[in-house]
Every structure is written in structure tokens, then in C-alpha cells.
Amino acid sequence: MKTLEKGKLLVASHNQGKIKEMIDLLGPFGFEVVSAKDIGLPEPDETGTTFEENAYIKAFAAAKATGLVALSDDSGLCVDALGGKPGVYTANWAELPDGKRDFAHGMQKVEAELRQAGAKAPEDRSGRFVSVICLAWPDGEANYYRGEVEGELVWPPRGTAGFGFDPVFKPEGHDVTFGEMTAEQKHGWKPGDKDALSHRARAFQHFAKDCLDAG
């Protein structure tokens, strides 16, 4: 396995919410962080059927195009009553006919599917957020780090913090949604801490332990 050297690190994303979270998580480690959006890279087609495949598509495309080591995240919401949907297609559920994404529309679609499935009681509305971080080099070598957080789907949406489906996801053991948490509360982790909360922070914690010698 290759060693990640300090210096410029490319976050292979065009999602401003993800970019901000990754910059926040990478902040303590002294990297010069740039994003695929910042430098105008095109968004590759995410044709994979797993989080790992899509994370690799994004990270390797950015690494190959720039010659930089690239870090990507592919994540999604998996709802038990919906057979694990929307899963890797979570962002697609937020798409409007014109191709733009509206996560309020996506949350309404998930809620409509839950109601159609008869999932009204809290115990019937369980699910999890999944994040897979891929670290890819220009030669195609890659490492993967997975994080998950269990929780419950609530309605109506609560909170305006975070992004995506955060306002309808209440993590296990908490009374508020990700949309009602500050970034610090949502991540629940910084170097030296043992427990991360969010799926992305949990995946990042594995990455940090493996590549950055951080617990």
C-alpha cells in the first residue's frame, strides 16, 4: 500500500456540502485541499452499482486527469422498509425532470415510498447512511474506507443544517436529526477521539488511522 504524502490533495466532488465536510475533516492534517469543482473537472458518470465502485470512478477520474492523489466519497441513504433503497441512487431520487437536484423533492419521494409501504411506526422506519471514501493514485491504485450510521427516518424534515437528506435522518441514540446538528456535532470526531458519529466521519476516521496515523 502506498503512503500518502502531505501536500496537495484533490477532493473529487462537485457537491458543495460534501466538499465542505471533507475540508473540515482534513483541516487538522495540513493538506492543501482543492476540489474537482474548484478546478473545473467534469463530473464522471457514476455507473457503478456499489458505493465502492462509484467512489473509485470519481477518485480515479480526478487523479488521472490531474496527476494528483484524489479522495472521493460515495454515500447514500439505505432504508430497510424500502429494501435498501435509494442506496447508491440516493442523489438520483432528488433529480427533477430538468436534471437539477432538489433534496426537498428527494425527501418527499422517500416519505411517499415509506407511506406506500405502510411504514408509519418509528420501528418500521429504520435505515442507515453509508459512506465509502476512496483514495486513488493516478496509476489506478486505490484504498477504501467505509462508515455507516444507523438511525430512523422522521417526517416532516427538521433543521436546515447539513445537506441532502440530513433533515429526515435521526441517528440512533439522538433526539435531533443531522439537519439540526452543527458540523461538529454531526461529525462527532476529531483527531484523538475514539468515536465518530456521521457515516462520513466514521469512514474518514478509518482513513485517518490508516493514512494519517490518527486515531
BALOBA-1460 file (C-alpha; in Angstrom, 3 decimals):
// residues 215
<rec num="1" residu="m" x="0.000" y="0.000" z="0.000"/>
<rec num="2" residu="k" x="1.297" y="3.427" z="-0.966"/>
<rec num="3" residu="t" x="1.985" y="6.123" z="1.587"/>
<rec num="4" residu="l" x="0.010" y="9.336" z="1.378"/>
<rec num="5" residu="e" x="2.425" y="12.250" z="1.397"/>
<rec num="6" residu="k" x="1.495" y="15.659" z="2.781"/>
<rec num="7" residu="g" x="0.847" y="18.326" z="0.156"/>
<rec num="8" residu="k" x="-1.944" y="18.977" z="-2.308"/>
<rec num="9" residu="l" x="-4.920" y="16.626" z="-2.034"/>
<rec num="10" residu="l" x="-7.804" y="16.694" z="-4.508"/>
<rec num="11" residu="v" x="-11.341" y="16.141" z="-3.233"/>
<rec num="12" residu="a" x="-13.099" y="14.548" z="-6.195"/>
<rec num="13" residu="s" x="-16.535" y="16.071" z="-5.747"/>
<rec num="14" residu="h" x="-18.818" y="18.747" z="-7.171"/>
<rec num="15" residu="n" x="-21.194" y="18.593" z="-4.196"/>
<rec num="16" residu="q" x="-20.525" y="21.721" z="-2.156"/>
<rec num="17" residu="g" x="-21.845" y="20.141" z="1.043"/>
<rec num="18" residu="k" x="-19.510" y="17.156" z="0.719"/>
<rec num="19" residu="i" x="-16.573" y="19.379" z="-0.198"/>
<rec num="20" residu="k" x="-17.102" y="21.484" z="2.928"/>
<rec num="21" residu="e" x="-17.330" y="18.414" z="5.161"/>
<rec num="22" residu="m" x="-14.179" y="16.885" z="3.685"/>
<rec num="23" residu="i" x="-12.283" y="20.150" z="4.067"/>
<rec num="24" residu="d" x="-13.445" y="20.346" z="7.709"/>
<rec num="25" residu="l" x="-12.302" y="16.777" z="8.355"/>
<rec num="26" residu="l" x="-8.966" y="17.227" z="6.561"/>
<rec num="27" residu="g" x="-8.305" y="20.599" z="8.210"/>
<rec num="28" residu="p" x="-6.234" y="19.370" z="11.185"/>
<rec num="29" residu="f" x="-3.814" y="17.427" z="8.959"/>
<rec num="30" residu="g" x="-2.157" y="20.219" z="6.993"/>
<rec num="31" residu="f" x="-3.155" y="19.309" z="3.437"/>
<rec num="32" residu="e" x="-3.641" y="21.872" z="0.692"/>
<rec num="33" residu="v" x="-7.139" y="20.851" z="-0.334"/>
<rec num="34" residu="v" x="-8.632" y="21.587" z="-3.753"/>
<rec num="35" residu="s" x="-11.838" y="20.193" z="-5.218"/>
<rec num="36" residu="a" x="-12.775" y="18.902" z="-8.641"/>
<rec num="37" residu="k" x="-15.402" y="21.640" z="-8.766"/>
<rec num="38" residu="d" x="-12.841" y="24.362" z="-7.985"/>
<rec num="39" residu="i" x="-10.596" y="23.415" z="-10.898"/>
<rec num="40" residu="g" x="-13.381" y="22.745" z="-13.389"/>
<rec num="41" residu="l" x="-13.082" y="18.992" z="-13.839"/>
<rec num="42" residu="p" x="-16.110" y="17.361" z="-15.478"/>
<rec num="43" residu="e" x="-18.299" y="15.080" z="-13.385"/>
<rec num="44" residu="p" x="-17.809" y="11.453" z="-14.458"/>
<rec num="45" residu="d" x="-20.837" y="9.229" z="-14.975"/>
<rec num="46" residu="e" x="-21.396" y="7.187" z="-11.836"/>
<rec num="47" residu="t" x="-22.192" y="3.870" z="-13.467"/>
<rec num="48" residu="g" x="-21.306" y="1.616" z="-10.532"/>
<rec num="49" residu="t" x="-23.804" y="-0.451" z="-8.584"/>
<rec num="50" residu="t" x="-21.960" y="-0.212" z="-5.247"/>
<rec num="51" residu="f" x="-20.666" y="2.691" z="-3.184"/>
<rec num="52" residu="e" x="-17.133" y="1.378" z="-3.683"/>
<rec num="53" residu="e" x="-17.436" y="1.352" z="-7.473"/>
<rec num="54" residu="n" x="-18.815" y="4.876" z="-7.678"/>
<rec num="55" residu="a" x="-16.269" y="6.233" z="-5.217"/>
<rec num="56" residu="y" x="-13.488" y="4.769" z="-7.352"/>
<rec num="57" residu="i" x="-14.921" y="6.165" z="-10.589"/>
<rec num="58" residu="k" x="-14.837" y="9.686" z="-9.144"/>
<rec num="59" residu="a" x="-11.472" y="9.451" z="-7.396"/>
<rec num="60" residu="f" x="-9.588" y="7.792" z="-10.247"/>
<rec num="61" residu="a" x="-11.031" y="10.106" z="-12.910"/>
<rec num="62" residu="a" x="-9.804" y="13.131" z="-10.934"/>
<rec num="63" residu="a" x="-6.417" y="11.584" z="-10.150"/>
<rec num="64" residu="k" x="-5.807" y="10.547" z="-13.760"/>
<rec num="65" residu="a" x="-6.814" y="13.981" z="-15.087"/>
<rec num="66" residu="t" x="-4.588" y="15.955" z="-12.727"/>
<rec num="67" residu="g" x="-1.755" y="13.698" z="-11.626"/>
<rec num="68" residu="l" x="-2.744" y="14.358" z="-8.010"/>
<rec num="69" residu="v" x="-3.796" y="11.913" z="-5.333"/>
<rec num="70" residu="a" x="-7.591" y="12.187" z="-5.110"/>
<rec num="71" residu="l" x="-10.054" y="11.481" z="-2.334"/>
<rec num="72" residu="s" x="-13.715" y="10.852" z="-3.068"/>
<rec num="73" residu="d" x="-16.794" y="9.898" z="-1.141"/>
<rec num="74" residu="d" x="-19.810" y="7.992" z="-2.381"/>
<rec num="75" residu="s" x="-22.625" y="7.863" z="0.071"/>
<rec num="76" residu="g" x="-26.317" y="7.248" z="0.334"/>
<rec num="77" residu="l" x="-29.366" y="6.509" z="2.416"/>
<rec num="78" residu="c" x="-30.453" y="2.875" z="2.742"/>
<rec num="79" residu="v" x="-33.985" y="2.426" z="4.115"/>
<rec num="80" residu="d" x="-34.927" y="-1.006" z="5.432"/>
<rec num="81" residu="a" x="-38.647" y="-0.797" z="4.598"/>
<rec num="82" residu="l" x="-37.706" y="0.060" z="1.011"/>
<rec num="83" residu="g" x="-35.390" y="-2.908" z="0.575"/>
<rec num="84" residu="g" x="-32.284" y="-0.754" z="0.989"/>
<rec num="85" residu="k" x="-33.361" y="1.922" z="-1.489"/>
<rec num="86" residu="p" x="-32.454" y="4.531" z="-2.520"/>
<rec num="87" residu="g" x="-28.896" y="3.336" z="-1.704"/>
<rec num="88" residu="v" x="-26.331" y="4.169" z="-4.383"/>
<rec num="89" residu="y" x="-29.088" y="6.017" z="-6.262"/>
<rec num="90" residu="t" x="-29.836" y="8.435" z="-3.413"/>
<rec num="91" residu="a" x="-28.839" y="11.541" z="-5.385"/>
<rec num="92" residu="n" x="-30.952" y="10.365" z="-8.330"/>
<rec num="93" residu="w" x="-34.038" y="10.381" z="-6.142"/>
<rec num="94" residu="a" x="-33.554" y="14.133" z="-5.753"/>
<rec num="95" residu="e" x="-33.435" y="14.789" z="-9.501"/>
<rec num="96" residu="l" x="-36.098" y="16.911" z="-11.164"/>
<rec num="97" residu="p" x="-37.237" y="16.494" z="-14.793"/>
<rec num="98" residu="d" x="-34.781" y="19.219" z="-15.855"/>
<rec num="99" residu="g" x="-31.877" y="17.242" z="-14.362"/>
<rec num="100" residu="k" x="-31.313" y="19.557" z="-11.411"/>
<rec num="101" residu="r" x="-31.276" y="18.160" z="-7.888"/>
<rec num="102" residu="d" x="-33.758" y="19.231" z="-5.231"/>
<rec num="103" residu="f" x="-33.285" y="17.327" z="-1.990"/>
<rec num="104" residu="a" x="-36.642" y="18.516" z="-0.656"/>
<rec num="105" residu="h" x="-38.129" y="16.622" z="-3.590"/>
<rec num="106" residu="g" x="-35.929" y="13.622" z="-2.750"/>
<rec num="107" residu="m" x="-37.036" y="13.598" z="0.888"/>
<rec num="108" residu="q" x="-40.682" y="13.779" z="-0.182"/>
<rec num="109" residu="k" x="-40.132" y="10.819" z="-2.515"/>
<rec num="110" residu="v" x="-38.640" y="8.716" z="0.287"/>
<rec num="111" residu="e" x="-41.536" y="9.635" z="2.573"/>
<rec num="112" residu="a" x="-44.101" y="8.762" z="-0.104"/>
<rec num="113" residu="e" x="-42.463" y="5.348" z="-0.588"/>
<rec num="114" residu="l" x="-42.447" y="4.739" z="3.171"/>
<rec num="115" residu="r" x="-46.136" y="5.572" z="3.427"/>
<rec num="116" residu="q" x="-46.916" y="3.312" z="0.485"/>
<rec num="117" residu="a" x="-45.028" y="0.541" z="2.324"/>
<rec num="118" residu="g" x="-47.115" y="1.183" z="5.456"/>
<rec num="119" residu="a" x="-44.050" y="2.220" z="7.457"/>
<rec num="120" residu="k" x="-45.592" y="4.582" z="9.997"/>
<rec num="121" residu="a" x="-44.225" y="3.466" z="13.377"/>
<rec num="122" residu="p" x="-40.659" y="4.504" z="14.289"/>
<rec num="123" residu="e" x="-39.528" y="0.879" z="14.422"/>
<rec num="124" residu="d" x="-40.658" y="0.450" z="10.805"/>
<rec num="125" residu="r" x="-38.696" y="3.471" z="9.593"/>
<rec num="126" residu="s" x="-35.144" y="2.304" z="10.291"/>
<rec num="127" residu="g" x="-32.267" y="2.880" z="7.923"/>
<rec num="128" residu="r" x="-28.678" y="3.928" z="7.673"/>
<rec num="129" residu="f" x="-26.404" y="6.370" z="5.971"/>
<rec num="130" residu="v" x="-23.424" y="4.706" z="4.270"/>
<rec num="131" residu="s" x="-20.223" y="6.402" z="3.149"/>
<rec num="132" residu="v" x="-17.297" y="4.893" z="1.272"/>
<rec num="133" residu="i" x="-14.172" y="7.008" z="0.913"/>
<rec num="134" residu="c" x="-11.795" y="6.091" z="-1.889"/>
<rec num="135" residu="l" x="-8.214" y="7.335" z="-2.019"/>
<rec num="136" residu="a" x="-6.856" y="6.916" z="-5.556"/>
<rec num="137" residu="w" x="-3.493" y="7.499" z="-7.185"/>
<rec num="138" residu="p" x="-3.012" y="8.409" z="-10.875"/>
<rec num="139" residu="d" x="-1.763" y="4.884" z="-11.638"/>
<rec num="140" residu="g" x="-5.091" y="3.408" z="-10.509"/>
<rec num="141" residu="e" x="-4.117" y="2.073" z="-7.084"/>
<rec num="142" residu="a" x="-6.817" y="2.761" z="-4.502"/>
<rec num="143" residu="n" x="-7.740" y="2.278" z="-0.853"/>
<rec num="144" residu="y" x="-11.290" y="2.149" z="0.520"/>
<rec num="145" residu="y" x="-12.758" y="3.148" z="3.880"/>
<rec num="146" residu="r" x="-16.396" y="2.502" z="4.836"/>
<rec num="147" residu="g" x="-18.545" y="4.096" z="7.524"/>
<rec num="148" residu="e" x="-22.193" y="3.572" z="8.478"/>
<rec num="149" residu="v" x="-24.582" y="5.123" z="10.974"/>
<rec num="150" residu="e" x="-27.920" y="3.604" z="11.959"/>
<rec num="151" residu="g" x="-30.980" y="5.736" z="12.508"/>
<rec num="152" residu="e" x="-34.638" y="6.479" z="11.893"/>
<rec num="153" residu="l" x="-36.417" y="8.363" z="9.126"/>
<rec num="154" residu="v" x="-38.582" y="11.166" z="10.507"/>
<rec num="155" residu="w" x="-41.235" y="13.387" z="8.956"/>
<rec num="156" residu="p" x="-41.583" y="16.312" z="8.482"/>
<rec num="157" residu="p" x="-37.951" y="17.350" z="7.829"/>
<rec num="158" residu="r" x="-36.258" y="19.015" z="10.776"/>
<rec num="159" residu="g" x="-33.413" y="21.517" z="10.663"/>
<rec num="160" residu="t" x="-31.607" y="23.468" z="7.972"/>
<rec num="161" residu="a" x="-28.003" y="22.475" z="8.698"/>
<rec num="162" residu="g" x="-26.093" y="19.820" z="6.775"/>
<rec num="163" residu="f" x="-27.234" y="18.926" z="3.281"/>
<rec num="164" residu="g" x="-29.006" y="16.253" z="1.269"/>
<rec num="165" residu="f" x="-31.295" y="14.019" z="3.325"/>
<rec num="166" residu="d" x="-29.917" y="15.187" z="6.705"/>
<rec num="167" residu="p" x="-33.199" y="16.808" z="7.860"/>
<rec num="168" residu="v" x="-35.105" y="13.487" z="7.811"/>
<rec num="169" residu="f" x="-32.415" y="11.292" z="9.427"/>
<rec num="170" residu="k" x="-32.277" y="10.978" z="13.207"/>
<rec num="171" residu="p" x="-29.181" y="8.965" z="14.194"/>
<rec num="172" residu="e" x="-29.569" y="6.199" z="16.753"/>
<rec num="173" residu="g" x="-29.238" y="7.442" z="20.329"/>
<rec num="174" residu="h" x="-30.062" y="11.063" z="19.467"/>
<rec num="175" residu="d" x="-33.223" y="13.153" z="19.621"/>
<rec num="176" residu="v" x="-32.314" y="15.506" z="16.783"/>
<rec num="177" residu="t" x="-31.699" y="14.996" z="13.079"/>
<rec num="178" residu="f" x="-28.451" y="15.614" z="11.255"/>
<rec num="179" residu="g" x="-30.196" y="18.688" z="9.888"/>
<rec num="180" residu="e" x="-30.477" y="20.064" z="13.432"/>
<rec num="181" residu="m" x="-26.811" y="19.466" z="14.325"/>
<rec num="182" residu="t" x="-23.798" y="21.683" z="13.907"/>
<rec num="183" residu="a" x="-20.980" y="20.296" z="11.786"/>
<rec num="184" residu="e" x="-19.041" y="19.483" z="14.961"/>
<rec num="185" residu="q" x="-21.988" y="17.607" z="16.445"/>
<rec num="186" residu="k" x="-22.679" y="15.732" z="13.224"/>
<rec num="187" residu="h" x="-19.109" y="14.571" z="12.727"/>
<rec num="188" residu="g" x="-18.615" y="13.800" z="16.413"/>
<rec num="189" residu="w" x="-14.928" y="13.252" z="15.846"/>
<rec num="190" residu="k" x="-11.588" y="14.997" z="15.736"/>
<rec num="191" residu="p" x="-8.037" y="13.595" z="15.883"/>
<rec num="192" residu="g" x="-7.538" y="11.734" z="19.147"/>
<rec num="193" residu="d" x="-11.218" y="10.935" z="19.696"/>
<rec num="194" residu="k" x="-12.361" y="7.332" z="19.519"/>
<rec num="195" residu="d" x="-15.926" y="7.674" z="18.256"/>
<rec num="196" residu="a" x="-17.228" y="9.397" z="15.154"/>
<rec num="197" residu="l" x="-20.964" y="9.913" z="14.616"/>
<rec num="198" residu="s" x="-21.738" y="10.552" z="10.961"/>
<rec num="199" residu="h" x="-21.155" y="7.936" z="8.283"/>
<rec num="200" residu="r" x="-18.663" y="10.206" z="6.508"/>
<rec num="201" residu="a" x="-16.769" y="10.945" z="9.715"/>
<rec num="202" residu="r" x="-16.640" y="7.220" z="10.515"/>
<rec num="203" residu="a" x="-15.237" y="6.444" z="7.082"/>
<rec num="204" residu="f" x="-12.797" y="9.332" z="7.460"/>
<rec num="205" residu="q" x="-11.716" y="8.063" z="10.867"/>
<rec num="206" residu="h" x="-10.682" y="4.747" z="9.255"/>
<rec num="207" residu="f" x="-8.849" y="6.683" z="6.534"/>
<rec num="208" residu="a" x="-7.095" y="8.903" z="9.096"/>
<rec num="209" residu="k" x="-5.994" y="5.939" z="11.178"/>
<rec num="210" residu="d" x="-4.642" y="4.123" z="8.123"/>
<rec num="211" residu="c" x="-3.058" y="7.012" z="6.212"/>
<rec num="212" residu="l" x="-2.512" y="9.826" z="8.701"/>
<rec num="213" residu="d" x="-1.574" y="7.913" z="11.855"/>
<rec num="214" residu="a" x="-4.558" y="9.420" z="13.688"/>
<rec num="215" residu="g" x="-6.875" y="7.502" z="15.993"/>
